[in-house]
Amino acid sequence: MAVENWVAKEVATLTEFRRDLHQNPELLYDVTRTAQTVAEALRAAGVDEVHEGIGKTGVVGVIRGQSDTSGRTIGLRADMDALPIKEETGKPWASQIEGKMHACGHDGHTTMLLGAAKHLAESRAFDGTVIVIFQPAEEGGAGARAMIEDGLFKRWPCDEVYGMHNRPNLPLGQFTIAPGPIMGSVDEVKITITGRGGHAARPEQTLDPLPMAAALLQAVQTLISRNKDPIDSAVISLCTIHAGNAFNVIPQAVEMTGTVRTLREEVRDMVETRMRAMVEHIALAFGGEGKLEYTRHYPVTVNHERETELAAKAAQEVAGVENVHLDMPQTLGGEDFSFMLNEVPGAMINVGNGPSAGLHHPMYDFNDEVIAWGCSYWTTLVRQRLPQA
């Protein structure tokens, strides 16, 4: 274990900071208190520049090393927002805001990057510049994209960018990472099938949209089973269906909503094109009308190969080669760090949270013992990527 000595001195303070964030969760872009707390802590730590309001409520800190002969800059990113979930942990530091909780560990991610920023600002033991990025709205709001559109990488051009997420039930002190696609694209679909309503006893006088919807529900699954390479992972889940409000009335329309997840942009394109054709033509075959609203949210999260190796090297120095797994399983869960990886070469690594409830679960809590590992990883990564002459 190569958790650095400075972390041991800071763990108690950082744990207190993390638990304060946990007690005061905020959603999406409405992270005013969290962002202000982070900005104040960065200033108190002596960070060279602190910029607020990037991408609405994002915070950027600039830390310059003792020298800058390399002229290089790397970005380190953490997310700040919570989820609209009622906490059930019963912990003394449980959420004090009804219906909101840090159920994904963003309070821990923010704390680990803040701890690293404090140490980097004190030691300056690197050659170049570090940009610490605290973003809002990872949970469905595309806060990373908002920060990019607000000039994140134009104002602070980065040669590389790195992210870190906790992983429940990966043992404490272990890391996992892999190159290539690691998390899925996230798209939202809304399908409206319109027929002609009427009395349930006289179906011949109607165009019943329910059989149209039933045919479509089965047909769209062939996009996964018969329209793509079986090796490519993808899923279509139509999760809601709404039609009518009486047992003896054939409704005028059916509305369905769901999500599409893929691990390749080519598959994503195919699904949208073929689904649109299916919705329109299956409804038409029954004499009705079909409409698809296909909204693209997060792209596929793709770790760059070189930066994945570099991230793994830093983790190996911290945790030992045997505790860094290079075959992280792919998942169709989404991550808006994907927007940053589409702009700048980089990689996201997972750090073990130990035994815990899963992410987005009301019993989940970030393990404070992870703080030392995450802080050490960040500072080791900076030292390796921006070595002093």
N, C-alpha and C positions, 0 to 999 in steps of 0.2 A: 504494500500500500504506500503510495507516494503522495497522499494528501498533504498539502504543504502546511508548514508550521503556522503561517500567518492566519490560515483558516481557523485553526483551533482557537485562536484568540478572539475570532469574530463570530463563531458559530452561535453563541448565546444571543448576541445582538441581532444577528440575521434571522434567527428563529423567531424572535419577538417581532421583527419586522414582517416576516411571512405570516405569522398568525394574526397580526393586525390587518393585513390585506385580506386574509381569509374571513375575518369577521365583518369586513366591509366590501362585499363583492359588488361589482358594477358590470353592466352588460354592454356589449357591442361598442359603440362610439361614446357612450355615456360613462366614460371612465375618468371623469374630471378629478375626483378625489385621488384615485390611484395615480394618475399621471402627475398630479401636483406633488404627491408624496415622493414619487420617484425623482422628479426634477429637483426637489429640495434636497433629497439625499445625495444626488449627484453633485450639486453645488457644494454641499457640506464636505464632500469627499475631495474637493479640489479639482474636479474635472475642468478641462480648459474652456470648453464651451458647452452650454446646455440650451437646446432649442425645443420649444414647446409648440403644440398646435400643428404638427406635421401630419397631414392626413387626418385633419380634424382634431384629434386628441393624442397623437403619437408624440413621443419624446426621443430626441437624439442627443447623445453626449459625444463629445470629441475629446480624445485623450492622445496627446503627443508624447512620443518616446524621448529618451535622453538625446537621441540623434535621429536624423532622417536622411542618411546617405542613400538608402534604398529608394526613397520616394514612394514607398508602397503603403497601401491602406487596406485593412481588412475590416469587414463588418461582422458584428455579433448581434444576433436578434433574439428577443424574448417577447412573448405575448402577455397581455395584461388583463383581458376580459374574462368574466365568469359566465355561468349558464343559468337559464331560467328553471332551476330545479330546487325543490324544497329539501334542505339538508336533513339527514337522519342519523348523523354520526353520534350526536350527543356529546361531542368533545367540548371542553371548556372554551375553546376558541371557535366554536361553530358559528356559522353565519348569523349575524344579527338582523339581516334583511330578509323578511319573509319572501319565500319563493325565488331566492337567488342564492347561488353558492358557487364556490370554486371547485367544480366537480371534474376538472381536467388538469389541475396542477399548475395553472398559469401563475398563481401566486408564488409557487416555488420557482418557476422559470424566471420570473421577474426578480426574485430575491437572489438567485444564484448569479445572474448577470450583474446585478447591482453590487453584490459582494466582490465579484471579479473586477468591476470598474473601480471600486474604491481602492483595491490593492494596486491595480495598474497605475492609477493616478498618483499613488504614494511612491511606488518603486520606479516607475518610468523605465524599467529594465527591458527595453525593446527599441528597435530601430525602425521608425516609421510612425504610422498613425492608426489608432483603433477607433472605430465608430461603434458605439453601443446603441442599439435600436430597440426601443420599447414600443410595440405596436398595439393598437386597439383592435377590436372587432375581428378576431380570428374565427370566432364561433359563428360563421355564417355571414359576416359583414364585409369580408374581403378587405380588412384593414391594411394588409400588406400592399394590395393594389392601390389603395387610397394614398398611402405614403409615397409609393413610386410615382403616381400621377401628380403628387404635390412636389415632386422634384427631389426625392430622396437620393437617388444615385446620380443625379445631375449636380446637386449641390455638394454631395460628398461621394465622389466616384470611388468605388471599391474594386480592388483586384480580386478579392474573394469574399464570400459571405457564408456564415455558418449559423445553424440553428441547433437547438437541443430540446428534446421532449422526454418526459419521464415515461417509463413503461411499467405498469403494474405487473407484479408477479415475476419480473426479472429480478434475480437476487441483487440485494444491495451491494454496491461495489463492482457491478458489472455493466458493460456497455454493449450495444449492438448496432450494427450499421451494415449497409450494402450499397453497391453502386447501382445505377440505373433506376428504373421506376420502382418506387417503394410505397407510394400511396396513390389512391385513385383520383381521377377527376370527379367532380361533384356537379351534377346537373339536375335541374328540377323540371318536371313535365306536368302540364295540365291539359287534359283531353276533354273536349266537350263534344258529345254526340247528340245531335238534335234530330228528332223525328216529328211526329204529330200525336199529341195526347188525345185521350178520350176515355170513354167508359170501358171498364175492364171486361164487361160482358159482350162488347162489340169490337173485338180487336181488329176485325177486318176493315173497320172504318178509321183505323189509326196506322201510324208508322211507329211501332213500338221500339224505342231506343235501347231497351234492356237486352234483347237478343243481339243487337249490334255490339253493345258493350261486352257481352259475354264472348262473342266471337273474337273481338279484338283482344280481350284479356289473354286468351290462349295464343292467339297468333303472334303477339309481340314477343313471346318467349322464344319463338323460333329465330329471332334475331340473335339470341345468345347461342342456341343449340345448332342452328343450321346456316348462319350467315357469316360466321367468323371462324378463324382457326381455333380448334378446341384448346390449344395451348394458351391462347390469350385469355386473361381473366377479365370478366365483365359481368355486370348484373343489372337487370331491370326489375325494380320493385314498384308495382302500382299498389299504393298503400291505403288510399281512401277512395270510396265510391259513394256518390250522393245522387238520389233520384226519388222524386215524388214524396208525398206525405200522407197518402191514404191507401187502404188495402184494396180499394175497388176502382182506382183511377190509374190508367196508364199514363205515365209522366210524359211531358213534352221533351225533356232532355235528361241526359246523364252526364255527370261530371266526375272525372277520375283524376287523382294526382299521385305523383310518385317521384322516384329518383332513378337516375342512371349513373352507374359508376364503371369506369374503364381504366386500364393501365397503359393504353396507347392512344394517342390522339387520332390515329387513323381509324381505330375501332370506334372512337367517339363520333367521328364524322359519319361513319357508316350507319351507326345506330340512329342518329338524328335524321339522316336522309331517308332511311328505310322505314322508320317509325312514322314519319310524316306521310309517306305514301300509303302505309297501311291504314292509318287513321282516316285519311280521306277516302280511300277506295273501298275499304270494308264497309264503311257507313253508306257509301254510294251504292254498293251492291244490294243493300237492303232498302234503298230508296231514301235514305236519310243524308245528313250532312255531318262530316267530321272535321274538327279543328284541333290542331296541336299547337300549344305554346311551349316552346323548348327554351329554357333559360340556362345558359352556361354560367356556373359559379366559379369553381376552382379548377385549374388545369391539373394534369397529372404531376405529381411531385417526383422529379427525377434528380437523383444525386449524380453529380459529375464524378467520373471515375478517379481522376487525379486527386480532387479535393476529398473524396471519400477515403483514399489511402492516407492523406495527410491528417484527416480527422481521427482515423483509427490509430495512427502513430501517436498522436497526443494522448488518446485514451489509454493506449498501451503503456505509456510512460507513467500514467497516474495509477492504473489498476493492474498492470501486468498483462503480458500477452495472452495468458490463459483466460483472462476475464474480459476479453474483447472479442465478441463474436462477429464475424464478417459475413454472415449469411442471414441477416435479419429477414424474417418472413414478410412478404408483401401483404398489404392490406388494402381494401377498397374504401377504407375511411379516407376522408379528405384533409388537406392541410394547406392553408393559404401561403405558407412559406414557398410554395410552388411558384408564386408570382416572382419572388426574389430570385429563385434559382433559374427562372427563364431570362433574367436580366444579367445576372452575374454568376460566374462559376462558383459552386459551393456544395455543401452537403449538410444534411440533418442527421444527427446521431441520437439514439435513445439511451437513457441512463436508467438503471434498475431502481424501481420504487419499492422493491421487496414485496412481501405478501400484502395484498390490498384488494379492495373492491375494484372493479373495472372503471375505466374512464366513463364519465357522464352518468355515474351511478350515485344515488343519494347517500350511499354509505362510503363513498370514496373520500380519501384525504391524502394530501401530499405528505410523504414521509420526510420529516425534518432532518433525518440522518443523511439524506441524499445531498443536502446543501453543501457539505464539505467536498463531496465528490464532484459536483457540478462546478463549483467555484475553481477547484484545482484543475479541472479539465479546461475551462476557459483560459486561465492564465498560462497553463502549459501550452495550449494551442497558440496563443499570442507569442510566447517566447520562442516556440519552434518556427512559426511562420515569419516572425520579424526579429531574427536573431541580431544581437549586437555584434559589431565587428570585433 
